[in-house]
């Protein structure tokens, strides 16, 4: 199954065994992926992920300098891209460590293209869901902060100007529109300005 040019995903391959790394890169190219880089150790994988910003990294667990799980943890913490772990080991503690590091999928060696490509698709899908949720949480946090600021400003206006809550809200809303500012900015200015008087 070859991906269209518009959806070609950029992959970084990190595997310390050169033959496996080259075979994997070739397998991914044949499956329609763009292999943008190859790393032989975990530290190099992190550096390449930072500089190349691939869509996804496929990485072996056991690697020199920095192991794959530690590298995956750094890549995930920096929100660079999802990581799929490749390993000959399927021990429970390794799988749990990989999960805790934020690994999105896990493929056990020996593998074929039909093992790897679905894992990449799942990882990319999970990553997209995670990014969407993070954006929603950030938006909700921002809305909550705005609401708190508006409530504080309404309280200050009601006390200082002896007006109703509805009038205070309308004043903040109108001022924000007139000055082309956000309601939070206006509310913060009201609180800062009027509490000092």
N, C-alpha and C positions, 0 to 999 in steps of 0.2 A: 504494500500500500504506500504509494508515493504521495507526499504532501505537495500542495500547490505552492508556487513561488511566494504567494502572498502570506502563506501561513508557515513557511519554512522556519523551523525553530533552530536557534543557535545553541550548540552544545559544547561544553568543555568536558573532555575525558581525562580523568585522573586515575592512573593505574601504574603501579611500580614495575610490573612485568611488561617489557616493551612489546613482546609478541602479542600478548592479550590486548594491550592498549591499541596497537595497530589494527588487529582484527576487529576490535570493537568500533574503532573509528570508521573502518571500511563498512562494517555492518550498518552503522548509523547513516553513513552517506548513501548507501544503497536503499535505505528506508526513507530517504528524502530529507534527512537532517543536515544542517550545515555545521560541521565540526570546526569550531573556530579556534580551538587550542587543545593542547595535550600536556599533561603534567605527570611527572614521575614520582612526586612526593606530595604530602599534604600541604606543606608550606608554599610550594610552588603553585598548587591548586588554588590556595587562597589568594595569592598575588595575581594569578591570571584571572580569577573570578572578579577581583576588584578592577583590573585594568580592561578586561574584555567585556564585562557585563553580559555574560551569556544568558539565554533564556532558562537554561537548566545545566546542572553539573551531574555527571554520572561518575561515581568515585568508589574505589576499592576501600575496604575497611582497614586492612593491614598495609600500611605504607611507611617508608622511612621519614625521618625528620619530625613530622607531625602525622599522627594516624588519621585515617579518613573521617572518623567520627568527630574528632576534635576540629578538623578542618571544616566539616559540615556545620558544626556548632558556630564557628566564626562566620561562615558564609550566611547562615540563617539569621544570626544575631544582627548582622549588618544589613539584612533584608536585601541581599543581592539577587538571589534566585533560589528556586527549590533544588534540593539535592536528592538523588537516587543513589542508594548504597548498593555496591556490588561486593559479594563476598563468597568465599568457599565455606564460610562458617555460618551456621544458623543457630548457634547457642542462644538460649533465651536471654541471658544477660547482655549479649551483644545487640540483639534485637531491641531490648528495652533501652539500652544506652543510646542506640541510634534514634529511637523514637523520642527520647528525652532531649536529644540534640536537635530535634526538629526535622529529621529526615522524613521525606514525603512518601518514599516507597523503598522496597528492599528486594533485590534480585539475587538469588543463590546460584553460584557457578556449579557446573557448567551451564551456560545459557545459550539461547538462540535469539534471533531477531524477534521471534514471536513471544519470547519472555520479556525482552527489554522494552520494545516499543509500547506495549500497554502500560508498563510501569512508568515510562516517561509521560504518557498521556494522563495517567492518573495523578502523577506528581504535579504536572502543569495545571491540571484542573483544581486540585486541592490548593495549590499556591494562589490561583486566581480567587478562589473562595475566601482564603485567608486575607488577601489584600482587600477584598470587598468588605469583609467584616471589620478589618482595622479602620478602613475609611469611614464606615458607618459609626463605629465607636468614637472616632475622632470627631465626627460631625455631631453626634449626640452630646459629647463632652462640651463642644463649643456652644451648642444650643443651650445646654444647662448653665454654662458660665454667663451667657447673654441674659438668660432669664433671671439668674441671681442678681446680676448687675442692674437690670431694669427694676427688679423688686426693691433693691436698696435705694435706687434713685427715686422711685415713686414715693417711698417712705420719707426721704429727705424733702422732696417737693411738697408732699402733703403737710409735713410739719412746718416747714419754713414759709410756704405760701398760703397755707390754710385752704387747700383745694382738695377735691375728692380724688379717689384712686383713679377713676376713669379719666378725669381731667389731667391728672399727672401723666398717665399713660399716653393720652393724646398729645400732650405737650412734648414728650420724649419722641414720639413717633413723628410729629410734624417737624421738630427740630432736626431730626435725623434726615428726613427727606429734603428739607430746605437747604441744609448744609452738605448734602450728599455724603453723609457719614453713616456708619453702622449704629444701630440702637445701643450696642454695648459701648461704643466709643462715647456717645452722648451721655449715657448713664454714668460711665466712669468720670466724665468731666463734671457732671452735676454733683456727684458725690464728693469729688475732690474739691470743687469750688465752693459748694454750699456748706459742707461740714466745717470748713475753715472760717466761716463767717459767723 
